[in-house]
Amino acid sequence: MKMSARVVSMFVLLALPAIAWAEGMTLDQIAKMRFVSSAVVSPDGAHIAYTRVVPRVLPADKDGAAWTELHVIDADGQSRPFITGSVNVSSIGWTPDGQHITFLNKRGDDATRRLYALPIGGGEARAIAALETDISAYSFSPDGARVALLAFEPVPADLKREREMGFSQVVYEEDWTPRRLYTVNLEEGALAKGAKDDFLDIEGSVQQALWSPGGDRLAVVVTPRELVDDTLMFKRIRIVSPEGAELGRIDNPGKLGQIAWSPDGEHLAFIATESLHDTREGRLMVAGKNGGAWAHLLPGLQGHVWHVDWKDANNLLFISYEGLEARIATIRPDGSNQTNLVDLGGPIWDSLSVSDRGDIVLTANAPTHPREVFRLRNNTPERLTDSNPWIADVTLARQEAVTYSARDGLDIEGVLFYPLDYQPGRRHPLILVVHGGPEAHYSNGWLTQYNAPADHAAAEGYFVFYPNYRGSTGRGVEFTETSQGRPAMEEFDDLIDGVDFLIEQGMVDADRVGITGGSYGGYASAWGATYYSERFAAAVMNVGISDTISKVGTSDIPQELYLVHYLTWPWEDWEMFYRASPIRYITRARTPILILHGDADPRVDPTQSKILHRYLVLQENPPPVRLVLYRGEGHGNRRAASRYDYSLRLMQWMNHYLKGEGGEPPDHRLDYGLEDAKKE
C-alpha cells in the first residue's frame, strides 16, 4: 500500500526530548479536570455569565455527576463566583434589560425546576416562573414582560394515582408525553405560574422557542413526537404568534441545529442539512421572518457550521469546522461579503454569544487547555478564564496534525500524540482512538478525556492517534456521505491505513497496537478485535455495536440509522447487515478485548456487548475477554466513580497487553487509591 509522507505540525506543545514519565498527566488529574460549559454576554456587553463544570472528588464527595457552577466576568476581565458548591445551574441567560442573570434550577424545597433571576449588582436569586413540571428552556419577550417556557405536559391526576398504586408499566414508544410551550406574564414581586391547560395549541412536541426582537412572534422548533428519533431527524420550524397562531413555517429537510433571529427581526438564521439523507446539520441557511423559502449561504463549504448568531442586522456570525481546525467569520444574509474574523489554526471555538452592541464572547479549547471563555477584541481572541491553573506545571504531550493517504488515495486527517519519552528511530506502542457517529470529528484541540486519556497514555510511553475516517464531519457533505450504505467497509479500512502509515514512518511497533472508542468507535473496536484481529493486540470497546441486525431493532434511533447510515432496512438486505456485524467474524477473534457498557443505554442496547461477550467465551479457544456493566449509566458515563473506573480499566488493559506480560486478563478488582485519598 502506497501512502503519502505528509505530516503537518499545527500545534507542538512541548517538543522536549526524553522527558520522565512521572512529569506527565495522571488519571487522578483527568478525573478532577474542570471546564467551562457555557458563556453568555450581557445585552450591554459589560458582563459575561458562564458555567463551570466541577467533577466530584471521591471519596470526599458523594458519587454522582459533576456539579455546574455560575461565575461572572466583569468589564475589566475579572472573574468572580456567584453560585458555587454542590449546585447544578443550567440554561444561563440575561433579562432583556441586563440587570439579572437568569438560569434554571431546582433549589431548596422546589418541587420542580424553576426559572431564577439573580441581580448582577448583588443579592439573592429569586424564582420568577414555575410550572407543574420542570422547565427545560425559556426565552424572554424583548420588553421583558413575558417569558416563553418549555415543559412537559403535566401527568393527569388519575394516572398519578395509578402510578402511586404500582401501575408503573411502560407502553413502549406509545405513552410519551409532549413538551409544551407556555407564555407567561411576569408580574413584579409575584411568582408567575403556568396553569395546567394554558400551553399554546401547537401540534407535536416543542423542542425550542425563540422570541423575535419585534415581540410579535416566536420561532418554534417542533417534532411529531417526543421520541429521540424524531428529535434527531424530524425537527421543523414554525413561526407562531404569542397566542399560538401559525404565521409561517420552514419545512427544512433532515436534521436541524441552532436558530437565531436577526436583531431587527426580519430574518431567521438556522443550521440544517442539504437533504433528508445529509448525516449532520452543518449548512447555514437564512429565511424571512414569516418562514417560507430559505437561502443556502455557503453551498460550497468543505466543512460544517455548528454555531451561529448575528453580529448586527446585516451580518451573521458563525463558526465553521474545517478539517482539524475552526474559524470565525461573518456573512451577509444574501450570502455576500464573507469575512474571516479569526482564521483557521487557533483555538477550537465551540460556542458564541453576541451583545446588543456587537461584543463577541466565545468558548474554546486548545491543545493546552479544555474549554475556557474568550472575548474577541479587534478580531483578536483574549482568554478570560483558567479553570485548571495546575496544567501549567504538567508536561503535556507533543501534538501534531497528520494527513495520510488511504489505500484508494483519499486523504485522511488525524491528530497524533507523541510519547513523552519519544526518540526518533525508536518504536512505541500505539492506542488508536476512534470517534463515534460516524458523523463527528476530532479537532486539533483538547482531546484528553476520561475515556481517551491521551496525555496520560503519552506519559506511559504510548503514541495515541485520533483519525477522522471517511464519514466524519468537518470536510463537507460529500465526505460525510462516503460511508453511507457501506458500514464497516472503507471507513474502517481507513483506520488500518492510518496505523500502517505510522508503522511505515518507523514510529509504531506493529505488534503493540491497541484500539478503543465509544458508540460507533466501539463498533470499530469490536471490528478491530474480530475482522481485523491480526492487527490489534488489545481492544477496549465502549457502548459499541456487535450485531447490526439487532442494533436496528433495539436502538432508539432506527429512522436515523436508516436515513443517514445504512440507507436500507435489514429485511431489504440481510447480507449487508450480516457482513457488517463483528459477531460474523467471531472465529477470527484473537485480540484480548475489554467490553464496557452502561446497563441503561437506550442508544446502543447493552445486549450488543452481552452478545459479543457470550459468543467469544463460547469459542473453543476464546481470547481474553471481560465485560463490565455500569449500573444506571447510559450512552457514556456521567458519575465520578464510573468515569474513574473506566479510565483505570482502559489503561490497565492496554498496559497488560501492549506493554506487560499479556496472557490471562489482569485482576478484575481495581485499587482506586481511596485509602490514600482519605489520608491526604
Summary of the structure (lengths in Angstrom):
residues: 680
radius of gyration: 25.4
end to end distance: 54.0
largest distance: 74.4
contacts: 2358
relative contact order: 0.10
helix: 20%
strand: 34%
